[in-house]
Amino acid sequence: MVINNGIKEAREKKMMTQNDLAKRMGVDVNVIKDWEENNTMISLKDVRRLTKYLDATSDQLLLGCTKPPIDLSGLTEDQIEEIFSLFITI
């Protein structure tokens, strides 16, 4: 998965250094650097762990999104598909 700078932003918001996060995750600091600089792919397992350590959503970490997710619970499947098709064409 290619990531945006959402990891760096979330880490800095928690006032953590790359070294702090690496220690918590049990990885080398270069792994954190590579994730933040988009030099390597990140696994879904690591994304899930990051959401825990950084108190952030996967959208925030992967896409840099800070907006809350859209509630689609009241929509039909057809309406949801129409919304997704709009995003794909943008």
N, C-alpha and C positions, 0 to 999 in steps of 0.2 A: 504494500500500500504506500503510495506517495503521500507525503504529508505537507501541510503548510507550516507556517511558523507558530501554529497554535500551541505546540508543546512549549516552546520558549516563552510565549506570553503567559501561559498558565503557570509555568514554573516560576517566572519572575513575580507573578501576582502572589504566589505563596512564599515569596522571599527566600527561595531556595537557589543554591548554586547548582551547576551541572554536576559537581562532585557530590553534593548532598543527595540529589535525585539518584545518581548512580549507586550510591551506597544503599539507599532504601530499596532500590530495584535489584540489587545484587549483580550489577553489570559494571563493566569498565566505563569510565567517564567518556571514552571515545565513542562508545555506543550512543550515548546521549547526544554528543556533538554531531554525530552522523545523522541521527534522526532529525535534529533541529536544522541541519543544513541540507536535508534531503539527499544525503549521500548514500543512504541505504534504505531498504524497505523495512517496515515494522510489521511484526506479526499481530494478528488479532488478539492473541493472548497478552502481548505486551501493551496494546492499546487499552485493554480492559484493566490491566494493572495500573497504567498511568492514570486512568480515570479515578481510581481509588486514591492514589498518592497525591494527585493534583486537584482533587475535588472539581473535576471538569467533565463535561460530556465528551463522547467520542467525536461529535460534530465540532466542538470547540477545538479539540486537539488535532483532528485531521484536516478540517476545512478552515479553521480560524473563525468559525461562526460564533457570534456571541448572542444572537437572538434566540429566544426560546423556541422549541419545536412547535410546528403547527399542529393543532388538534384536528385530526381528520375523522374522529370517531363518529360524527353525525352524518357522514357522507356515504353515499352508495359506492359500490365498487366502480361503476361507470364514471362517477364524478371524480374519484381518486385517480383513475386511469387518465382522465382528461387533464387533470392538474399536472400529473407527471409528464404527460406528453408536451405540455407547455414548457416545462423546464428543459426537456430534452431539445426542443427547437431553439432555445435561447443561445 
